[in-house]
């Protein structure tokens, strides 16, 4: 099964500066009965500190139900964050980098 995107976020996100990049269903957590966990993906330009933008993968409505960090957005890192980084690069929101 390939990851898919939807046009509207599935989970609440309270930062108006973030850019919604779509929903990702490509990550399977072994401790979650091997089921797919949906993640809403975001790019945050970090308006107050623009030299440090980040990506976010939200998997629930509670404040703590998210992952973030450019340092984890690698092929060998956290896959939903990696997907968010790739989408942000593809959409021209973030300069492309080498893995």
N, C-alpha and C positions, 0 to 999 in steps of 0.2 A: 504494500500500500504506500502510495506517495503522500508526502505532506500536502496539505491543502490550505487555502486561505479563505477567509470570509471578509465581507466589506465593513462590518461593524464589530467593535470589540465585544467579547463575551463577558468580560469582567470589568468592574469599576476601576478606574485609574484617575487619580486626582491631580495630576500635573498637567496644566494647560499648555505648557511648553513642549511636551512630548509629541512626537509624530507617530501615529499608529501605522504599523507596517504589515498588519494582517495577523491572522491566527495560524499557528503552527501545530500540527499533530504528528510530528515525525519522531518524537522521543518516547521511548518505552522505559519505564522504571521497573526494575526487577522486584522491588519491594512493594509494588502496587499491582500484584497479580499479573505482571507483564502486560498491563493495559496501557493504551496510549493516554497521555495526559495532554490536554490542550493548553497552549500558551498563547496569550496575546503578546505580540512583539512590538516594541517601541524603540524609537531613537530619541534620546534626550540631548539637545544641543547644549545643555548646561549654561543657560543664559548668564548666570552670575560668574561663571568661570569657563568661558567658551573654549579654552585650550584643552579642556578635559571633558569632551562629550562622552556619552555612555550609551549602552543598549540595555534594555530591560525585557524580561520574559515573565509576564504575570500569569499565574495559574490558579488564581482564586480572588475572591472579593475582599478577604481580610487584608489589612495593611501589610502584614508580614509575608503574604503569599506571592512572593516574586523572587527573581534572581536578577542580579545586575553586575556589570563590570566588564570593561573592555579587556582586561587581562585574562578573563575567562572565556572570551569570545573567539576561541580558536578551534580548529578541527579536533584537537586532542583535549579540549576543555569542556565547557558546558554546551551541549549541542544546540539548545534553543537560543542561547546567546550568540553562538556562532552563526546560526541562521539569521538572526536579527542584524548582525554586523554585515553579512553578505547582502541582505536586502537594502540596508542603509547605503551601502556602497553602490549597489545596482541603481538605486533611485537618485544617486548624486548627493546624498545628504552627508556622506562621509567619504573622505579620500581613501581609495583602495589601498590595501596593504598586503604584503606577502605573509603567508603563514609560516 
